[in-house]
Amino acid sequence: MSFEIQSHRAQLILTALGASVLTASAFSAYQQYARQQKRKLLDEEIRRSLRDGQKGKQRHTGDEDEDDVIQLPGSTHQRGVPLEYDEELVREQLARNYAFFGDEGMERIRKSSVVVVGCGGVGSWAAVMLARSGVAKIRLVDFDQVTLSSLNRHATATLSDVGTPKVKCIERTLKQISRVVEVDARIELWRKESGGDLLEGADWVIDAIDNITTKVDLLKYCHENNIRIFSSMGSGAKCDPTRVQISDISLTLYDPLARAVRRRLRLEGVASGIPVVYSTEVPGDVKLLPLPEEEFKKGNVKELGVFDDFRVRILPVLGPLPAIFGLNIATYILCELAGKPISNPLPIKGRKKFNERLYRDLHKREEKFLGRQINKLPLDDDDCGMLFDDIHRGRSVRPPHPVPERAALVRWDPEAPLSLENCAAFEFADAERHLKEVLLERKRPEEVWGEEVAEVVRRRREEARKVIEWVM
């Protein structure tokens, strides 16, 4: 009797388990079917919009009103009235962003307004990612047109865009990406005398301008008017993506453009408070592209261009680097807008103090060599860091070229002035020996260190000369 009861219970348990499995399978199948149906309906809606858009496409001939140049997919709305776009479609398109920032963060992003000043290789990539991420309003400001040479780095330009304004080219693409973004394309040059209106209503401004004077004017204007701005420094002649950094303008290292902008801002009373993207890479064996002789006859080639204060000097640019700069900017701004800021962008850890120590030690050696007090060296602490890290690869010129336990810089040739070219990296004890025997006792460096070391220094001096061409 007991055996029958146990057998009956086992049958009931097996039956219950089987029913549970069947129920779970059915429920899972239903959920999968429901998701497939939902996806199918969304896909059909998008395809229908695209088909309708193809019927309504217009081709720009130069005679249309600017508001009619770009026809949105499925657009049947009146001019000036935002398109109605199903919220479910919007959230589906931005699903990964919602997963990252949450509802509150995305609500802030979707109510935000960003102005992009300079719509070339950097600005175009930033604008595209802001639109893809749900930013509500994007104003594009640039006076320039797409050229064939733009195509190696511009985010949206194609062959058919050559000769057309960069801002209109980006506007078209942004509206193809998002049905809810409002794009205001301004074919204008930002000037401090009249540029305030172009920044009106901006939660963030992106500075992607090449010209130093205009860049400094824009940064100063935003700083004085409490407008948050993110600035791009120089991506030209760079190739190492691992050297790209985000920091405050006051903490930038090595980048010649960042240095020039930082110094001019200080003269204008702006010492810090502006986040920037820049590269610590020192340009290698890359030369400025040549200019026609007639350009030199016009005057200072650094200040010539389409407008009186825009240069025509052409910088070599590896296309991915401006894109990386633009993506850094977009990421930083999106996190700020969403209320999840990048709280501690990682600078080159400890390098500022290290560079300052290199400078102090070099300063003391120069005073001992010259026999008098010196207020300021012709090199600053950034120069010292660049000399050691990039020109001397962080190693001593003395074989077997170890990484110094205590790095030091010292004037190489006592007969030549101290400069980037005339400075060598040593272990601290070797630098002190060089000071004593070469600088104070006036022995030739080759006599003290040998021809092998002298040859290393000659190669490093040649590299320093190339750097000077860029910095100066």
Secondary structure by P-SEA (a helix, b strand, c coil): caaaaaaaaaaaaaaaaaaaaaaaaaaaaaaaaaaaaaaaaaaaaaaaaaaaaaaabbbbccccccccccccccccccccccccccaaaaaaaaaaaaaaccaaaaaaaaabbbbbccccaaaaaaaaaaaaacccbbbbbbcccccccccccccccccccccccaaaaaaaaaaaacccbbbbbbcbbbbccccccccccccbbbbbcccaaaaaaaaaaaaaacbbbbbbcccccccccccccccccccccccaaaaaaaaaaaaacccccbbbbbbcccccccccccccaaaaaaccccccccccccccbbbbbcaaaaaaaaaaaaaaaaaaaacccccccccccaaaaaaaaaaaaaaaaaaaaaccccccccccaaaaaaaacccccccccccccccccccccccccccccccccccccccaaaaaaaaaccccccccccccccaaaaaaaaaaaaaaaaaaaaac
